[in-house]
Amino acid sequence: MAQIVGAFAAPHTPFFPWRVETEGSDCQTARLFAEIKKRFDAARPDLVVIFDTDHLNTFFFDNLPIFAVGVTDHFTGPNDEPRGGMKVHTIPSHAGLAAHIRRQGVDAGFDLALVQDFSVDHSVAVPLYFLTPDFRMPTIPIFISGHVPPLPSARRCFELGRQVRLSIESWKEPLRVAIVGTGSFSLEVWGPKIKRGTSDGVPAPEWVTQVCRYLENDQIDALIEAATEKRMLAAGSAGGELLNVIAMLGTIDNKVPEFIAPEMAHGHAYGAWKGN
């Protein structure tokens, strides 16, 4: 039977690979990703399931599912031009497990769109760059629409995570699965909530602090209640990416994280939880 051996919160800021290559292993981003990778490697996963929000590169306004599962043997990325010095990679996946997750989810009442011929943007490629730098570990992306209203509710995303856990645990092949939830808690990109002339900023740093407090103290119900669409969108155009972390939390028993650390300049946090 497959099992979840660890869960991880990680950002996907597109220029982070370039930053770490330029500034070296002592910069904050490198040190925080190193803390995550140390725990990721210790979990010895065979496969990654990543909850992410596409930035209108894989999907667009004419085809924008709330939830979707990538079901294929491999996909490519990043597809949004070379970002942060990354090359485009062919990333292996696991079509059988992905199809099983989707079928079990649909049977449980989740409307999971099927995506078979696709590529991914930096929201998947950046976490893999730091966690699986050879890009050889099979990865299943589960897309959550976190940018364009209406957003799915935080409760629904948490319950989706719970269902993904049940689906993984009902898979008969002995796989060790790592779950990744990726995104920002407060981030505005080219929008009115930041200083004119800047490309991005963190309009709600107090929300980042509050979310981290909920995570540190395993106050997941309180986080879900607080993470309304209005509150997330007030935290910036990418504020709905918090839903990816909430879905990740649904895949594990309620636990205090082994590690949680914000990177306030970019409105996100890094975290690691033990598996089930």
N, C-alpha and C positions, 0 to 999 in steps of 0.2 A: 504494500500500500504506500502511496505517496504521502509525504509529510511536509509540513511547513517548518523549516529549521531556523528561520529568522525573518524579521521584518525591519525595513529601513526607510527613513525619510531622507530624501536627498534633493537638492535643488537642480535646476537644469539651465542656469544662466548661460547663454550661448558663448560668451567670450571667456568662460572659466578655463577651458583647456589652454587657450593662448595665455591667460594670466599666469597660470601655474608654470608653463614653460618659460615665460619671460621673467617672472619674479622668483621662481625657485620654490623649493620645498618648505621654506620657512614662512611663506605668506599664509595669511589666515585661511584662505580657501583650501590650500594644499593640506594644511594641518587638520582641518575639519574633515575633509574627504578621507584623509589617512586614518582618522579615528573610525570612520564608517567602514572603510575597506578592511581594517584589521578585524573587525567583528564579522564582516561579511565572509572573509576568508576562513575564519575560525568555524563558521557554520557549515562549511564545505558543501555549498549547494551544487546541484547538477543542472539547475534550470532557474530562470528568473521569470516571475510574473510581475509586470510593471503597470501600475495605474498611472495614466498620464493624460494631459489635455493637449490635443493638437492645436497648433497656432494657425489654423486655416491654411495648412499646407497639404496635409493628407485629405482633409475634408474642406468643404467651402459652404457658402450660404445655400447653395442649391442641393446640398446633400450633407446634412449636419445632424447625425444621430445623437441622442442623449447618451446612450451606452453602445459600445461596439467592441467586438472581439476580433483580433486578427487571427485568422485560421489559415496557416500556410506552412510550408516547410522552410521558407526563408523569406526575408524582405531586405530592403536596402535603406540606408540613411547615413547622414542627414540629407533630406531632400530640399532644404531651404537655403541653398547655396552653401559653400564651405563655411562652416561656422567655427570660430575659435581655433582655426588651424586644423580642424578634423578633416580627414579624408572621408569619402563615401565608402561605406563598408557593406558587404553582404553579410547579414546577421542570421544565423540559423534559428529556427523555431521548432515547435513540436505540434504539428497539425492535429495529431490524435488527441492530445490532452486539451488543446485549445477548443476543438470541436466538442469534446466532452464537457468542458466548462460551459460552453455556450448552450448545449442541449440541456444540461442539468439546470442551468439558470432559467431558460425559457420554460421548462417544466415547472419551475418554482414560481413563475409569474413575472420574471424580468424580461423585458423586451430588448434582447441583445441583438443588435444588428450584426450581420456577417460581413467581414471584410477579408477578401482573399488575395486580390492583386493590389498591393499597396506598398508605399514606402513611408518612412517616419521622419519627423523633424528633430530638432535639437532636444525636445522634451524627452525623448527616449535615448538619443545618441549621447548626450552629455553624461547622464548617470552611468551608462555603460562604459564610456571612455575612462571613467575613474574606477569603477568597480570591476569591470571585465575588460581590461585594456586591449586584449587581443581580439575582442569581439567574437569569440568562438563559443561562448556559453549560450545554449538555446534560450530564447527570450520570447515570451508571449505578451504582447501589448493589449491592455484593456483600456479603451478610450472613454473618458468621461468629459462631457461638454461642460467646461467650466468658465468659458469666456462670454458666450452670447446668451442673453436671457431668452426664454426662461431656463434657469438652472435646475437640475434635479435637487431635491432636498438633501440636506446632510444626513438625515435619518435613512433615506432611501439608499444613499451611497454606502453607509455603514452596513445596512442589511445586504447590499450587493456583496460587500466584502465577506460577510458571514457565509453567503451562499457560495462564493468562490472557494472558501475554505472547505466547505462540505464537498464540493465537486472534486477538489484536489485529493481530499482524504478518501474519496470513493474510487480513485483511480488505482488499479491493481498493480501497476508497475511500480517497483520500489524506487521512487525519485525523491531527492532532497530538494525542496523548493524554497527559494528566497522570494519574499514579496517586497516590492519597492513602491512607495508612493512619492511622487515628485511634483514640486511646484513651490510657489510663493504664497505667503499668507497676506502680504500687502505689497503690491507693486503696480505702478501705473506706467505704461509705456506710451510715449507720444500723446499724452492726454492732458485734460484741463486741471487735473488734481495735483500737478507738480509745477515747479518753477518754469516759467516760459524760457525757451531756449535750451532746455535740457531734454535728453531723450528718455530718461526714466527716473523714477524716484519712489520713495516709500511714504505714501500719504498718511498711513495709520500705524506708526511704530508702536503705539500703545496696544493695538490689537495683536501685533506679533508677540509682545510680552505676555499678553493675556492668554493667547493660544499656547505658548510654551508653558505657562503655569498650569493650564489644564492638562497638558501632556505629561509634565513632570509628576503631577499628583494623581494621574490616572483618573481624571475627572471627565471621562469621555461623554457621559450623558450631558453634563453641563456644556461641554464644547459643542455637542450636536445642537442643543437648544440655542446656544448663542450664535451659531454659524447660519444665520438666515441669509437668504439671497440679498436682502437689503444691506446687511452688515458686510457681507463679503464684497459686494460691488462698491460699497463706500470705501473699502480698503484698496481700491484700484482696479484697473481693467483686468489684471491677472489674479485678483483676490479669490476668485472661485476655484483656483488650483488647490486650495485647501481641501477640497472634496476628494482629491486623490489620496491625501494622507488619511482622511477619515475612512475611506474605503479600505486602505491598508490596515487600519486599526481593527476593522471588522474581521480580518482574517486571523487574528490572534485572540487568545483569552485576554481579559482585562489584566494588564500588567503595567507596572512602573517601568519606564525605559531604562536600559543599561546606560544610556548616554543620550543627552539632549543638549544642543547648543545652538543658539541663534546666531545668525550673521546679519546684524541689524541694518547694515548699509544696503542690503539687498532684500530685506523683508521676508526672509525665510529661515528655516532651521534645519539642522542635521540631527537625526535620531536613530537609535538602534534598540530593538526589542528582541528578546529571546523567542524562539519558536514554541510550538505547542508540545 
